[in-house]
Amino acid sequence: MRLRFLVLLMLCSGMGPCHPRPGADPVFVKIDVWRHHQLFYGFFLNATITHDDELILLIHKHGIKAADKNRLYDFARIGNGPDEVNHSSSVCLYKDQVAETELYRKVQIFAKKGQGYKWERNIWRQEQGCFQRVSSARFIRNKWYFAGMEYDYEQSPKGVYYLLRICEENGKFIKRLVRREYKEPRRLNLMGFYLAEYKRRVLFLGEDEPTVHEISQDSLQVTRKVKLRVPGFFKPMPADYYAREINRDSENFSIPVFYRALERWKSTYSRITNMLIEKGRFIIQIRTASDDRPRFALLFYHLPSFEFEKMIFTNDYLLTSRSGKFYMFQNGNPMIDEEAGEFIVNVYDYSPKEEPSIKTN
């Protein structure tokens, strides 16, 4: 059954539903719908919202789109010419402009001009002896934070990777953080990694592991790691998933085999699909990996303790948020979720109340 509206359920993991207090006002309510007559067949890679409430969407195979309630148009088409993008991997705000990050060192800066956006200049990330597949980027206090798998030509063949690179505004390398070491192949280059700013900290989270890294903006050091409490139905990807699903030495190995394995991982395990901070809450969206529940769950944690508060089920895919408004694509992520495709963005208002937290077992 196609569910077009959020199902507001507050659940205690493994304990069944916990209902709001009698007479309590709802805290997550749909307030608007943006509908435009266009179908998407690629999946969302990244999104941001500008200071004038324009949604910027990076969509695989579609380039970058800009939208508000009244129109949907091309921010930048795919190509190598002026005002075009190629190998895009993320979008974010850069002061009062928009930055588009590409796979191969380049950050393109676009500014609003009239009814659209125009390219202004490039910034080149410094990468020596390595390359980074940027999944998300943030410009915070005159520094760039680039999250994504960094392949080091000396260390990575031994299974060692870094997932966060910090650069000066001009792209000059400062340092790298969040070291991971794997014996099994994890396809880190195809995973999402997320960044958020909270006071004088930067928060980092990977889609495959519910552990938050808290980084000081002053010392540029990881000051805390927090293992998030997640519901009992959370189903992580097995460590040996790709080793079992893909045998490169087999005569049956092919690109379609690889992409089927990728799609199964993206749709059938409880990966984290987005992360953000609103109204003093740390919020992640996860896949439920269940046919008995809606497609996604939003998990709310109180800051700075990261204490779990509540969970909201939905079939809508979380794109981004701003000033308590959540922008969510109806019915999921195109290409991964068959019911998604038509451009319908549901806008929700989030007004948290200081109520007793709901704890998980």
MARSE-777660 format. One line per field, with one value per residue (C-alpha): residue in three letters; x, y negated, z negated. Coordinates in steps of 0.2 Angstrom, whole numbers. Each point is the difference from the previous one (the first is absolute). Layout:
code <- [Ala	...]
u <- [X	...]
v <- [Y	...]
w <- [Z	...]
//
This chain:
code <- [Met	Arg	Leu	Arg	Phe	Leu	Val	Leu	Leu	Met	Leu	Cys	Ser	Gly	Met	Gly	Pro	Cys	His	Pro	Arg	Pro	Gly	Ala	Asp	Pro	Val	Phe	Val	Lys	Ile	Asp	Val	Trp	Arg	His	His	Gln	Leu	Phe	Tyr	Gly	Phe	Phe	Leu	Asn	Ala	Thr	Ile	Thr	His	Asp	Asp	Glu	Leu	Ile	Leu	Leu	Ile	His	Lys	His	Gly	Ile	Lys	Ala	Ala	Asp	Lys	Asn	Arg	Leu	Tyr	Asp	Phe	Ala	Arg	Ile	Gly	Asn	Gly	Pro	Asp	Glu	Val	Asn	His	Ser	Ser	Ser	Val	Cys	Leu	Tyr	Lys	Asp	Gln	Val	Ala	Glu	Thr	Glu	Leu	Tyr	Arg	Lys	Val	Gln	Ile	Phe	Ala	Lys	Lys	Gly	Gln	Gly	Tyr	Lys	Trp	Glu	Arg	Asn	Ile	Trp	Arg	Gln	Glu	Gln	Gly	Cys	Phe	Gln	Arg	Val	Ser	Ser	Ala	Arg	Phe	Ile	Arg	Asn	Lys	Trp	Tyr	Phe	Ala	Gly	Met	Glu	Tyr	Asp	Tyr	Glu	Gln	Ser	Pro	Lys	Gly	Val	Tyr	Tyr	Leu	Leu	Arg	Ile	Cys	Glu	Glu	Asn	Gly	Lys	Phe	Ile	Lys	Arg	Leu	Val	Arg	Arg	Glu	Tyr	Lys	Glu	Pro	Arg	Arg	Leu	Asn	Leu	Met	Gly	Phe	Tyr	Leu	Ala	Glu	Tyr	Lys	Arg	Arg	Val	Leu	Phe	Leu	Gly	Glu	Asp	Glu	Pro	Thr	Val	His	Glu	Ile	Ser	Gln	Asp	Ser	Leu	Gln	Val	Thr	Arg	Lys	Val	Lys	Leu	Arg	Val	Pro	Gly	Phe	Phe	Lys	Pro	Met	Pro	Ala	Asp	Tyr	Tyr	Ala	Arg	Glu	Ile	Asn	Arg	Asp	Ser	Glu	Asn	Phe	Ser	Ile	Pro	Val	Phe	Tyr	Arg	Ala	Leu	Glu	Arg	Trp	Lys	Ser	Thr	Tyr	Ser	Arg	Ile	Thr	Asn	Met	Leu	Ile	Glu	Lys	Gly	Arg	Phe	Ile	Ile	Gln	Ile	Arg	Thr	Ala	Ser	Asp	Asp	Arg	Pro	Arg	Phe	Ala	Leu	Leu	Phe	Tyr	His	Leu	Pro	Ser	Phe	Glu	Phe	Glu	Lys	Met	Ile	Phe	Thr	Asn	Asp	Tyr	Leu	Leu	Thr	Ser	Arg	Ser	Gly	Lys	Phe	Tyr	Met	Phe	Gln	Asn	Gly	Asn	Pro	Met	Ile	Asp	Glu	Glu	Ala	Gly	Glu	Phe	Ile	Val	Asn	Val	Tyr	Asp	Tyr	Ser	Pro	Lys	Glu	Glu	Pro	Ser	Ile	Lys	Thr	Asn]
u <- [0	7	1	0	0	12	-6	4	4	11	7	11	12	-8	-14	-13	-8	1	-13	2	-7	-19	-3	18	2	8	18	3	-13	-2	-2	3	2	11	-6	8	-3	16	6	17	8	17	2	4	18	-1	-11	1	-12	5	-2	-15	-8	4	4	15	0	14	-7	9	-2	-10	14	-5	-18	-7	-18	-12	-19	-2	13	13	14	18	13	14	-1	12	14	17	-5	-3	-13	1	5	8	3	-9	0	-7	-8	1	-1	16	-4	-14	4	-1	15	-1	14	6	9	16	6	-11	-12	-11	-7	-17	-9	-18	-2	-18	-11	14	18	16	18	12	16	8	9	12	2	18	2	18	3	-19	-17	-17	-17	-10	-17	-4	8	-2	8	2	10	10	5	-6	-6	0	-8	3	12	18	10	18	12	11	-11	-17	7	3	-18	2	-11	-4	-18	2	12	1	6	3	-12	12	0	17	1	0	-3	-11	-9	-12	12	-8	9	-9	4	-16	-5	-12	-2	3	0	-18	-6	-7	9	-9	5	-9	5	-4	6	19	0	-1	-9	4	-10	1	-15	6	4	-11	16	1	18	0	14	5	0	15	12	-6	1	-13	-6	-14	-7	-18	-8	-18	-14	-10	-17	1	-5	16	8	18	9	11	18	3	-15	10	12	-15	-11	14	14	11	9	-16	-4	-17	6	-7	-4	-19	5	9	-14	-13	10	1	-18	-4	12	-8	-18	0	11	-2	12	0	-7	2	5	-4	-2	-16	-6	13	-3	11	-10	4	-11	2	-7	-11	5	-17	-16	-11	5	1	16	9	1	6	9	1	14	2	16	13	-4	-5	-14	-13	-17	-12	-2	-12	-3	-3	1	8	18	9	9	5	-7	0	-7	-11	-6	3	1	-5	-2	-16	1	19	15	-2	8	2	-19	-12	-14	11	3	-13	7	-10	8	-9	5	-2	1	9	-4	8	-6	10	-8	7	11	-4	14	4	4]
v <- [0	-17	-11	-19	-7	2	13	-8	14	-2	17	7	13	17	-7	-5	-17	-14	-13	-19	-7	-4	-17	-2	-10	9	-4	6	-6	-1	-19	0	10	-5	9	-2	11	8	18	5	17	-3	-1	-14	-3	-16	-15	-17	-15	-17	-16	-5	17	8	19	5	18	11	15	14	-1	-17	-12	-13	-7	-15	-1	-9	1	-9	7	14	-4	4	-7	8	13	14	-4	-9	-17	-16	1	20	13	17	15	-10	8	-14	-17	-12	-18	-11	-16	-8	12	18	12	16	12	12	17	-6	-15	-13	-11	-12	-15	-6	-17	-4	-11	-6	15	13	4	-4	7	-12	10	16	5	15	12	5	19	7	19	3	-5	-2	4	-14	6	-17	-16	-15	-17	-5	-14	-2	18	14	16	14	17	15	14	-5	12	-1	8	7	4	5	15	7	-4	-17	-15	-17	-7	-19	-13	-18	-13	-19	-11	0	20	1	16	-1	17	16	9	16	14	17	17	14	18	2	-11	-13	-10	-16	-10	4	-5	-16	-10	-14	-16	-13	-15	-1	-15	1	18	9	17	14	16	14	9	17	-3	-10	-7	-19	-8	-17	-12	-16	-15	-7	15	9	16	14	-4	13	15	4	17	-4	10	7	10	19	2	-9	12	-5	6	16	-4	14	-6	-4	14	12	-9	-4	12	-9	16	9	1	-6	-17	-15	-18	5	12	-14	-12	13	2	-18	-3	14	-8	-17	7	15	-6	-13	-12	-19	-10	-17	-10	-18	-11	-10	-8	8	17	12	8	15	9	19	13	12	15	7	4	-2	-19	-15	-2	-12	-5	-17	1	-15	-2	-14	-10	-1	17	9	8	9	-9	7	8	-5	12	-7	5	-17	-2	-14	-12	-14	-13	-18	-10	15	4	18	2	18	8	10	19	2	-2	2	15	9	-1	4	-11	-16	-10	-14	-16	-2	-8	1	-14	4	-12	6	-8	11	-1	3	16	15	10	17	13	15	17]
w <- [0	5	-15	4	-17	-15	-12	-17	-12	-15	-4	-14	9	-4	-10	12	2	-12	3	-3	-16	1	7	6	16	15	2	18	12	19	5	18	16	15	16	17	16	2	-3	-7	4	-9	-19	-11	-5	-10	-4	-8	-3	3	-10	11	-3	17	0	10	5	6	10	8	19	-1	-5	-13	-2	-9	-7	-10	-1	16	12	3	12	5	-13	11	14	2	12	1	6	-10	-14	2	-12	2	-12	-14	-17	-12	-2	-15	-4	1	-8	10	15	4	2	11	-4	14	-2	6	-11	7	-10	11	-7	7	-4	2	16	4	2	-1	-5	8	-2	-8	-4	-4	-16	1	-14	-4	2	1	0	-2	6	-9	6	-9	-6	-9	-3	-12	-1	-19	-7	15	2	11	-7	13	-5	10	4	3	9	-5	13	-14	-14	8	9	-18	-5	-8	4	-6	1	-4	8	-6	11	0	10	15	0	-9	-10	-19	-7	1	-13	-3	4	4	4	8	5	10	15	-6	16	-10	17	2	-18	-6	-14	-9	-8	-11	-11	-18	-10	2	5	17	-1	12	3	13	7	-5	-18	-13	-9	0	0	-9	7	-8	12	-11	-2	16	-11	-3	-18	-2	8	-3	4	3	-7	14	1	-1	18	6	12	4	16	-4	0	13	11	16	-2	0	14	12	6	12	4	5	19	-4	-7	10	-3	-2	-13	-10	2	-6	-15	-3	2	-13	-12	2	-1	-12	-15	-13	7	-5	14	-7	-16	-6	-15	-4	-15	-12	7	9	14	11	13	2	11	-10	11	-4	11	-16	-3	10	11	-12	-18	-7	-17	-11	-13	-13	1	-7	-9	16	-11	11	-1	13	17	15	14	18	18	5	3	-10	11	-12	-13	-5	-14	-6	17	7	19	5	17	1	0	-1	11	18	9	-17	-5	14	-6	0	16	2	-8	-16	-15	-16	-12	-19	-15	-15	-17	-14	-17	-16	-5	-9	12	6	-4	10	-8]
//
